[in-house]
Amino acid sequence: MGKTLDNKRNIILCSATSLIFFSGFIYMWSVISKALVEDMGFTSKQASLPYTFFTISFVIAMVIFGKIQDVKGPRLVATFGSILMGTGLILSGLFTQPGMLILTMGVVAGSGVGILNVSTSPAVVKWFPLEKKGLVTGIVVAGAGLSSTMYSPLANYLISNIGVSKTFIYIGIAALIASVIISQFLRNPNQDEVDERKTQSKESGVNKTVDASWKEMLHSIYFYKLWLMLAFSSSAGLMIIGHITNIAKVQANWQGGFLLVVLISLFNTGGRILGGSLSDKIGRLNLMKIVFAMQALNMLAFSYYRSPASLGFGVAIAGLCYGAAFPVFPSAISDLYGLKSFGINYGLMFTGWGLGGIIGPMIAASIFDNVGNYNRSYLVAATLLFVSIGIAFTFNPAKEKNLRLAKAKI
């Protein structure tokens, strides 16, 4: 049964990663945002609002459909999410006005992508041995980082040749068809497959968890600490991802910022796999402290990056750190609160990421509209990262080694 189980796992892992790949178009938003400002007369804030509402809708959908996914399984939920995502993109091309983009891209497409995210990582984690949670979560979420290497140059080419509206429509049709098909391969393991996974797991004390409901999780102080760390730390990466093409224009007088989107995507992708894998070995908290410190120093230096080469260095560090931290939080949640209610617990955790999506991009947009540069926004991001490091040191490693509990005191 071992080889058969491995084959099933690989199919689920590839399907989940592919779904996240096709749903990762939001990481090309800096390319879209630049075109909305320059070609359609949007303000920087107007061009950022669909992105902000996207992150809000994303996390709300994760909470709602995380519970449904726990009960109904990932296939049905992922199919519905694929339809919403594709439809939202197509409607964004048909109604390209500031208010309508908030609805079509921000709410409809954002909800669809949130549903897809909560249908993938929880399903994959339930298939693999506990000691590989960080690695497989990293591989799945790496799909989003990798997708920008396709979407960014594609969007730049399409916008230049056919305009923003048709770019939304064409990408929406392709993403809709591909995602609906791939969704049919997702499912949760049956009881025999769960038992086999448990047999293969290293049954050491640090791998044992207590399954907690979302209500029980919300009574745990560790959840709120992790939530704040996710919100504050992700704001820096989301700020750079959302504004990098304009940052390149402002700080380096360079119109090739879409290439930086590809660069940040590559390092984001590698960081997700590396961070997930390393967190299995050195512990979730140790990994968080390292990447938060690196990102904070990078934000303090970002205003001094005034050439394409130096911006490339800063973007690489930003992408690596943002990516490395991303898979650690869902792994920490499953470490602490088990897999039975992982869908909704995962969704509730990522409301913190939604807050980061408001803090980072909107602060940057507001500061830029007021003063014409991003310098103060980098300082805000660095401050929030230092706060995240401080929170990380409040965990008691003697009791919570690697954030894994033999008994969850909730």
SEVO-27927 format. One record per residue (C-alpha): residue number from 0; x, y, z. Coordinates in steps of 0.25 Angstrom, whole numbers. Layout:
REM SEVO-27927
<rec num="NUM" x="X" y="Y" z="Z"/>
...
***
This chain:
REM SEVO-27927
<rec num="0" x="0" y="0" z="0"/>
<rec num="1" x="12" y="9" z="2"/>
<rec num="2" x="15" y="12" z="-12"/>
<rec num="3" x="0" y="13" z="-16"/>
<rec num="4" x="-1" y="23" z="-5"/>
<rec num="5" x="11" y="31" z="-9"/>
<rec num="6" x="5" y="32" z="-23"/>
<rec num="7" x="-8" y="37" z="-18"/>
<rec num="8" x="0" y="47" z="-9"/>
<rec num="9" x="7" y="52" z="-21"/>
<rec num="10" x="-5" y="54" z="-30"/>
<rec num="11" x="-12" y="62" z="-18"/>
<rec num="12" x="1" y="70" z="-16"/>
<rec num="13" x="3" y="73" z="-31"/>
<rec num="14" x="-12" y="77" z="-33"/>
<rec num="15" x="-12" y="86" z="-21"/>
<rec num="16" x="1" y="93" z="-25"/>
<rec num="17" x="-5" y="95" z="-39"/>
<rec num="18" x="-18" y="101" z="-34"/>
<rec num="19" x="-10" y="111" z="-26"/>
<rec num="20" x="-1" y="114" z="-38"/>
<rec num="21" x="-13" y="118" z="-46"/>
<rec num="22" x="-19" y="126" z="-35"/>
<rec num="23" x="-6" y="134" z="-33"/>
<rec num="24" x="-10" y="145" z="-43"/>
<rec num="25" x="-11" y="155" z="-31"/>
<rec num="26" x="4" y="156" z="-31"/>
<rec num="27" x="4" y="163" z="-44"/>
<rec num="28" x="-4" y="174" z="-38"/>
<rec num="29" x="7" y="184" z="-38"/>
<rec num="30" x="7" y="182" z="-54"/>
<rec num="31" x="-8" y="184" z="-54"/>
<rec num="32" x="-7" y="196" z="-44"/>
<rec num="33" x="3" y="203" z="-53"/>
<rec num="34" x="-6" y="202" z="-65"/>
<rec num="35" x="-18" y="206" z="-58"/>
<rec num="36" x="-11" y="219" z="-53"/>
<rec num="37" x="-4" y="222" z="-66"/>
<rec num="38" x="-14" y="217" z="-77"/>
<rec num="39" x="-27" y="219" z="-70"/>
<rec num="40" x="-25" y="231" z="-60"/>
<rec num="41" x="-27" y="224" z="-47"/>
<rec num="42" x="-20" y="230" z="-35"/>
<rec num="43" x="-10" y="221" z="-27"/>
<rec num="44" x="-20" y="219" z="-16"/>
<rec num="45" x="-31" y="215" z="-26"/>
<rec num="46" x="-22" y="205" z="-33"/>
<rec num="47" x="-19" y="199" z="-19"/>
<rec num="48" x="-33" y="197" z="-14"/>
<rec num="49" x="-36" y="185" z="-23"/>
<rec num="50" x="-24" y="179" z="-17"/>
<rec num="51" x="-28" y="182" z="-3"/>
<rec num="52" x="-42" y="177" z="-4"/>
<rec num="53" x="-36" y="165" z="-11"/>
<rec num="54" x="-28" y="161" z="2"/>
<rec num="55" x="-40" y="164" z="11"/>
<rec num="56" x="-50" y="155" z="2"/>
<rec num="57" x="-39" y="145" z="1"/>
<rec num="58" x="-38" y="143" z="16"/>
<rec num="59" x="-53" y="144" z="19"/>
<rec num="60" x="-55" y="133" z="9"/>
<rec num="61" x="-44" y="125" z="15"/>
<rec num="62" x="-52" y="125" z="28"/>
<rec num="63" x="-65" y="122" z="23"/>
<rec num="64" x="-61" y="111" z="13"/>
<rec num="65" x="-50" y="105" z="22"/>
<rec num="66" x="-62" y="100" z="31"/>
<rec num="67" x="-69" y="95" z="18"/>
<rec num="68" x="-56" y="88" z="13"/>
<rec num="69" x="-55" y="81" z="27"/>
<rec num="70" x="-69" y="75" z="25"/>
<rec num="71" x="-71" y="74" z="10"/>
<rec num="72" x="-56" y="71" z="5"/>
<rec num="73" x="-48" y="80" z="-4"/>
<rec num="74" x="-53" y="76" z="-18"/>
<rec num="75" x="-66" y="82" z="-18"/>
<rec num="76" x="-61" y="95" z="-10"/>
<rec num="77" x="-49" y="96" z="-20"/>
<rec num="78" x="-58" y="95" z="-32"/>
<rec num="79" x="-67" y="106" z="-27"/>
<rec num="80" x="-55" y="115" z="-24"/>
<rec num="81" x="-50" y="113" z="-38"/>
<rec num="82" x="-63" y="118" z="-44"/>
<rec num="83" x="-63" y="130" z="-35"/>
<rec num="84" x="-48" y="133" z="-38"/>
<rec num="85" x="-50" y="132" z="-53"/>
<rec num="86" x="-63" y="139" z="-54"/>
<rec num="87" x="-57" y="151" z="-45"/>
<rec num="88" x="-46" y="153" z="-55"/>
<rec num="89" x="-55" y="152" z="-67"/>
<rec num="90" x="-64" y="163" z="-61"/>
<rec num="91" x="-52" y="171" z="-57"/>
<rec num="92" x="-49" y="172" z="-72"/>
<rec num="93" x="-64" y="176" z="-76"/>
<rec num="94" x="-65" y="186" z="-65"/>
<rec num="95" x="-52" y="193" z="-63"/>
<rec num="96" x="-56" y="205" z="-54"/>
<rec num="97" x="-50" y="208" z="-40"/>
<rec num="98" x="-63" y="204" z="-33"/>
<rec num="99" x="-66" y="192" z="-41"/>
<rec num="100" x="-52" y="186" z="-40"/>
<rec num="101" x="-54" y="186" z="-25"/>
<rec num="102" x="-66" y="177" z="-27"/>
<rec num="103" x="-61" y="168" z="-38"/>
<rec num="104" x="-46" y="167" z="-35"/>
<rec num="105" x="-47" y="170" z="-20"/>
<rec num="106" x="-59" y="163" z="-16"/>
<rec num="107" x="-62" y="152" z="-26"/>
<rec num="108" x="-49" y="148" z="-31"/>
<rec num="109" x="-43" y="150" z="-17"/>
<rec num="110" x="-53" y="141" z="-11"/>
<rec num="111" x="-50" y="130" z="-21"/>
<rec num="112" x="-35" y="130" z="-19"/>
<rec num="113" x="-38" y="130" z="-4"/>
<rec num="114" x="-47" y="117" z="-6"/>
<rec num="115" x="-36" y="111" z="-14"/>
<rec num="116" x="-25" y="113" z="-4"/>
<rec num="117" x="-33" y="107" z="8"/>
<rec num="118" x="-36" y="95" z="-1"/>
<rec num="119" x="-22" y="92" z="-4"/>
<rec num="120" x="-12" y="93" z="7"/>
<rec num="121" x="-21" y="86" z="18"/>
<rec num="122" x="-24" y="75" z="8"/>
<rec num="123" x="-9" y="72" z="5"/>
<rec num="124" x="-5" y="73" z="20"/>
<rec num="125" x="-15" y="62" z="23"/>
<rec num="126" x="-8" y="53" z="13"/>
<rec num="127" x="6" y="54" z="18"/>
<rec num="128" x="14" y="49" z="30"/>
<rec num="129" x="14" y="60" z="41"/>
<rec num="130" x="29" y="62" z="40"/>
<rec num="131" x="27" y="67" z="26"/>
<rec num="132" x="16" y="78" z="28"/>
<rec num="133" x="25" y="89" z="26"/>
<rec num="134" x="31" y="84" z="14"/>
<rec num="135" x="18" y="80" z="7"/>
<rec num="136" x="12" y="93" z="11"/>
<rec num="137" x="23" y="101" z="5"/>
<rec num="138" x="22" y="93" z="-8"/>
<rec num="139" x="8" y="96" z="-9"/>
<rec num="140" x="8" y="111" z="-6"/>
<rec num="141" x="21" y="112" z="-15"/>
<rec num="142" x="11" y="111" z="-27"/>
<rec num="143" x="6" y="125" z="-24"/>
<rec num="144" x="20" y="131" z="-24"/>
<rec num="145" x="24" y="123" z="-37"/>
<rec num="146" x="11" y="128" z="-44"/>
<rec num="147" x="16" y="142" z="-45"/>
<rec num="148" x="28" y="137" z="-54"/>
<rec num="149" x="17" y="134" z="-64"/>
<rec num="150" x="6" y="145" z="-61"/>
<rec num="151" x="15" y="157" z="-59"/>
<rec num="152" x="22" y="156" z="-73"/>
<rec num="153" x="9" y="151" z="-79"/>
<rec num="154" x="1" y="163" z="-73"/>
<rec num="155" x="12" y="173" z="-78"/>
<rec num="156" x="11" y="167" z="-92"/>
<rec num="157" x="-4" y="167" z="-93"/>
<rec num="158" x="-6" y="180" z="-87"/>
<rec num="159" x="4" y="186" z="-97"/>
<rec num="160" x="-3" y="180" z="-109"/>
<rec num="161" x="-18" y="178" z="-105"/>
<rec num="162" x="-20" y="187" z="-93"/>
<rec num="163" x="-24" y="184" z="-79"/>
<rec num="164" x="-39" y="180" z="-81"/>
<rec num="165" x="-36" y="169" z="-91"/>
<rec num="166" x="-24" y="164" z="-82"/>
<rec num="167" x="-34" y="162" z="-70"/>
<rec num="168" x="-43" y="154" z="-80"/>
<rec num="169" x="-33" y="145" z="-86"/>
<rec num="170" x="-26" y="142" z="-73"/>
<rec num="171" x="-39" y="139" z="-67"/>
<rec num="172" x="-44" y="129" z="-77"/>
<rec num="173" x="-31" y="121" z="-77"/>
<rec num="174" x="-31" y="121" z="-61"/>
<rec num="175" x="-45" y="117" z="-60"/>
<rec num="176" x="-44" y="105" z="-70"/>
<rec num="177" x="-31" y="100" z="-64"/>
<rec num="178" x="-35" y="101" z="-49"/>
<rec num="179" x="-48" y="95" z="-51"/>
<rec num="180" x="-42" y="83" z="-57"/>
<rec num="181" x="-31" y="82" z="-47"/>
<rec num="182" x="-40" y="83" z="-35"/>
<rec num="183" x="-46" y="69" z="-39"/>
<rec num="184" x="-33" y="62" z="-34"/>
<rec num="185" x="-34" y="68" z="-20"/>
<rec num="186" x="-40" y="59" z="-8"/>
<rec num="187" x="-37" y="56" z="6"/>
<rec num="188" x="-31" y="43" z="10"/>
<rec num="189" x="-40" y="32" z="15"/>
<rec num="190" x="-38" y="25" z="28"/>
<rec num="191" x="-29" y="14" z="23"/>
<rec num="192" x="-20" y="25" z="17"/>
<rec num="193" x="-20" y="33" z="30"/>
<rec num="194" x="-16" y="21" z="38"/>
<rec num="195" x="-5" y="18" z="28"/>
<rec num="196" x="0" y="33" z="29"/>
<rec num="197" x="0" y="31" z="44"/>
<rec num="198" x="8" y="19" z="44"/>
<rec num="199" x="18" y="25" z="35"/>
<rec num="200" x="19" y="38" z="44"/>
<rec num="201" x="30" y="39" z="54"/>
<rec num="202" x="22" y="37" z="67"/>
<rec num="203" x="31" y="45" z="76"/>
<rec num="204" x="25" y="55" z="86"/>
<rec num="205" x="27" y="67" z="78"/>
<rec num="206" x="19" y="62" z="67"/>
<rec num="207" x="6" y="59" z="75"/>
<rec num="208" x="-4" y="69" z="75"/>
<rec num="209" x="-18" y="71" z="81"/>
<rec num="210" x="-29" y="73" z="71"/>
<rec num="211" x="-36" y="87" z="75"/>
<rec num="212" x="-48" y="93" z="69"/>
<rec num="213" x="-48" y="107" z="64"/>
<rec num="214" x="-55" y="112" z="77"/>
<rec num="215" x="-44" y="105" z="86"/>
<rec num="216" x="-33" y="111" z="77"/>
<rec num="217" x="-39" y="125" z="79"/>
<rec num="218" x="-37" y="123" z="94"/>
<rec num="219" x="-22" y="121" z="93"/>
<rec num="220" x="-12" y="132" z="94"/>
<rec num="221" x="-3" y="126" z="84"/>
<rec num="222" x="-13" y="128" z="73"/>
<rec num="223" x="-14" y="143" z="75"/>
<rec num="224" x="2" y="144" z="76"/>
<rec num="225" x="3" y="136" z="63"/>
<rec num="226" x="-8" y="145" z="57"/>
<rec num="227" x="-1" y="158" z="60"/>
<rec num="228" x="12" y="153" z="55"/>
<rec num="229" x="6" y="148" z="42"/>
<rec num="230" x="-1" y="162" z="40"/>
<rec num="231" x="11" y="170" z="43"/>
<rec num="232" x="21" y="162" z="36"/>
<rec num="233" x="14" y="160" z="23"/>
<rec num="234" x="11" y="175" z="21"/>
<rec num="235" x="25" y="178" z="17"/>
<rec num="236" x="25" y="167" z="6"/>
<rec num="237" x="11" y="171" z="1"/>
<rec num="238" x="15" y="185" z="1"/>
<rec num="239" x="27" y="182" z="-9"/>
<rec num="240" x="19" y="172" z="-17"/>
<rec num="241" x="8" y="182" z="-19"/>
<rec num="242" x="16" y="194" z="-23"/>
<rec num="243" x="29" y="190" z="-28"/>
<rec num="244" x="27" y="194" z="-43"/>
<rec num="245" x="24" y="208" z="-38"/>
<rec num="246" x="36" y="208" z="-28"/>
<rec num="247" x="45" y="205" z="-39"/>
<rec num="248" x="40" y="217" z="-47"/>
<rec num="249" x="41" y="226" z="-35"/>
<rec num="250" x="54" y="222" z="-29"/>
<rec num="251" x="62" y="217" z="-41"/>
<rec num="252" x="55" y="224" z="-52"/>
<rec num="253" x="53" y="211" z="-59"/>
<rec num="254" x="41" y="206" z="-67"/>
<rec num="255" x="45" y="191" z="-66"/>
<rec num="256" x="39" y="189" z="-52"/>
<rec num="257" x="31" y="177" z="-57"/>
<rec num="258" x="44" y="169" z="-58"/>
<rec num="259" x="45" y="171" z="-43"/>
<rec num="260" x="32" y="165" z="-41"/>
<rec num="261" x="38" y="153" z="-48"/>
<rec num="262" x="50" y="153" z="-39"/>
<rec num="263" x="42" y="155" z="-26"/>
<rec num="264" x="33" y="143" z="-30"/>
<rec num="265" x="45" y="134" z="-32"/>
<rec num="266" x="51" y="137" z="-19"/>
<rec num="267" x="37" y="137" z="-12"/>
<rec num="268" x="35" y="123" z="-18"/>
<rec num="269" x="49" y="118" z="-14"/>
<rec num="270" x="47" y="124" z="0"/>
<rec num="271" x="34" y="117" z="2"/>
<rec num="272" x="40" y="103" z="-1"/>
<rec num="273" x="53" y="106" z="7"/>
<rec num="274" x="45" y="112" z="19"/>
<rec num="275" x="35" y="101" z="20"/>
<rec num="276" x="46" y="91" z="19"/>
<rec num="277" x="55" y="98" z="29"/>
<rec num="278" x="44" y="100" z="39"/>
<rec num="279" x="43" y="85" z="40"/>
<rec num="280" x="57" y="84" z="44"/>
<rec num="281" x="60" y="97" z="52"/>
<rec num="282" x="46" y="100" z="58"/>
<rec num="283" x="36" y="110" z="54"/>
<rec num="284" x="40" y="121" z="63"/>
<rec num="285" x="54" y="120" z="60"/>
<rec num="286" x="51" y="121" z="45"/>
<rec num="287" x="42" y="133" z="48"/>
<rec num="288" x="52" y="141" z="56"/>
<rec num="289" x="62" y="139" z="45"/>
<rec num="290" x="54" y="144" z="33"/>
<rec num="291" x="47" y="155" z="41"/>
<rec num="292" x="61" y="161" z="45"/>
<rec num="293" x="66" y="160" z="30"/>
<rec num="294" x="53" y="166" z="25"/>
<rec num="295" x="54" y="178" z="35"/>
<rec num="296" x="68" y="181" z="32"/>
<rec num="297" x="64" y="181" z="17"/>
<rec num="298" x="53" y="190" z="19"/>
<rec num="299" x="62" y="200" z="26"/>
<rec num="300" x="71" y="200" z="14"/>
<rec num="301" x="60" y="200" z="3"/>
<rec num="302" x="60" y="215" z="1"/>
<rec num="303" x="75" y="215" z="-2"/>
<rec num="304" x="72" y="205" z="-14"/>
<rec num="305" x="73" y="215" z="-26"/>
<rec num="306" x="78" y="207" z="-37"/>
<rec num="307" x="72" y="194" z="-44"/>
<rec num="308" x="83" y="186" z="-39"/>
<rec num="309" x="81" y="190" z="-24"/>
<rec num="310" x="66" y="189" z="-25"/>
<rec num="311" x="68" y="175" z="-31"/>
<rec num="312" x="76" y="172" z="-18"/>
<rec num="313" x="65" y="178" z="-9"/>
<rec num="314" x="54" y="171" z="-16"/>
<rec num="315" x="61" y="158" z="-15"/>
<rec num="316" x="62" y="159" z="0"/>
<rec num="317" x="48" y="163" z="1"/>
<rec num="318" x="43" y="152" z="-7"/>
<rec num="319" x="51" y="142" z="0"/>
<rec num="320" x="47" y="146" z="14"/>
<rec num="321" x="32" y="148" z="11"/>
<rec num="322" x="32" y="134" z="4"/>
<rec num="323" x="40" y="127" z="15"/>
<rec num="324" x="30" y="132" z="26"/>
<rec num="325" x="18" y="128" z="18"/>
<rec num="326" x="17" y="113" z="20"/>
<rec num="327" x="22" y="114" z="34"/>
<rec num="328" x="9" y="119" z="40"/>
<rec num="329" x="-1" y="109" z="35"/>
<rec num="330" x="9" y="98" z="39"/>
<rec num="331" x="9" y="104" z="53"/>
<rec num="332" x="-6" y="105" z="54"/>
<rec num="333" x="-6" y="90" z="50"/>
<rec num="334" x="5" y="87" z="60"/>
<rec num="335" x="-3" y="94" z="71"/>
<rec num="336" x="-18" y="90" z="68"/>
<rec num="337" x="-17" y="78" z="60"/>
<rec num="338" x="-23" y="74" z="46"/>
<rec num="339" x="-38" y="71" z="49"/>
<rec num="340" x="-42" y="86" z="48"/>
<rec num="341" x="-30" y="90" z="40"/>
<rec num="342" x="-38" y="96" z="29"/>
<rec num="343" x="-46" y="107" z="38"/>
<rec num="344" x="-34" y="108" z="47"/>
<rec num="345" x="-25" y="111" z="35"/>
<rec num="346" x="-35" y="121" z="30"/>
<rec num="347" x="-36" y="129" z="43"/>
<rec num="348" x="-21" y="130" z="44"/>
<rec num="349" x="-20" y="136" z="30"/>
<rec num="350" x="-29" y="147" z="34"/>
<rec num="351" x="-16" y="153" z="39"/>
<rec num="352" x="-11" y="152" z="25"/>
<rec num="353" x="-23" y="160" z="21"/>
<rec num="354" x="-19" y="171" z="31"/>
<rec num="355" x="-5" y="171" z="25"/>
<rec num="356" x="-11" y="173" z="12"/>
<rec num="357" x="-18" y="186" z="17"/>
<rec num="358" x="-6" y="191" z="25"/>
<rec num="359" x="5" y="189" z="15"/>
<rec num="360" x="-1" y="193" z="1"/>
<rec num="361" x="-10" y="204" z="6"/>
<rec num="362" x="0" y="211" z="15"/>
<rec num="363" x="9" y="211" z="4"/>
<rec num="364" x="-1" y="217" z="-6"/>
<rec num="365" x="-6" y="227" z="4"/>
<rec num="366" x="9" y="232" z="7"/>
<rec num="367" x="12" y="232" z="-8"/>
<rec num="368" x="0" y="240" z="-12"/>
<rec num="369" x="3" y="250" z="-1"/>
<rec num="370" x="19" y="252" z="-2"/>
<rec num="371" x="22" y="245" z="-15"/>
<rec num="372" x="32" y="235" z="-10"/>
<rec num="373" x="31" y="222" z="-1"/>
<rec num="374" x="42" y="225" z="9"/>
<rec num="375" x="33" y="226" z="21"/>
<rec num="376" x="25" y="213" z="17"/>
<rec num="377" x="38" y="206" z="18"/>
<rec num="378" x="40" y="211" z="32"/>
<rec num="379" x="26" y="206" z="36"/>
<rec num="380" x="28" y="193" z="31"/>
<rec num="381" x="42" y="191" z="38"/>
<rec num="382" x="35" y="195" z="51"/>
<rec num="383" x="24" y="185" z="50"/>
<rec num="384" x="35" y="174" z="47"/>
<rec num="385" x="43" y="178" z="59"/>
<rec num="386" x="29" y="177" z="67"/>
<rec num="387" x="28" y="163" z="61"/>
<rec num="388" x="41" y="159" z="66"/>
<rec num="389" x="38" y="163" z="80"/>
<rec num="390" x="25" y="155" z="80"/>
<rec num="391" x="33" y="143" z="75"/>
<rec num="392" x="42" y="144" z="87"/>
<rec num="393" x="30" y="144" z="97"/>
<rec num="394" x="27" y="129" z="93"/>
<rec num="395" x="33" y="120" z="104"/>
<rec num="396" x="42" y="110" z="97"/>
<rec num="397" x="43" y="101" z="109"/>
<rec num="398" x="28" y="98" z="108"/>
<rec num="399" x="26" y="100" z="93"/>
<rec num="400" x="38" y="94" z="86"/>
<rec num="401" x="36" y="97" z="71"/>
<rec num="402" x="21" y="101" z="74"/>
<rec num="403" x="18" y="86" z="76"/>
<rec num="404" x="10" y="81" z="88"/>
<rec num="405" x="9" y="68" z="94"/>
<rec num="406" x="-3" y="73" z="101"/>
<rec num="407" x="-10" y="86" z="96"/>
<rec num="408" x="-14" y="94" z="108"/>
<rec num="409" x="-26" y="102" z="102"/>
***
